[in-house]
Amino acid sequence: MATTTKPESKQENLLKLVRYAAENAGIASSKRDAAIREAHRAGSSLREIAEASGISHMTVKRIVERTAE
């Protein structure tokens, strides 16, 4: 007798998508932070970087300062 598998619900699919995005968010933010630090080392201001990245200049400042630790 063949066993039928229940198709995944929309909610299950959405939760899989959330898990995938969460797993990859760390990689994306690491790359963003590295680019921010490099731009700052190259002479870009915190506000210029903030405008380009779409985050606040205070967040950019925290990212840059984390390098010094």
Secondary structure by P-SEA (a helix, b strand, c coil): cbbbbccccaaaaaaaaaaaaaaaaaaaaaaaaaaaaaaaaacccaaaaaaaacccaaaaaaaaaaaac
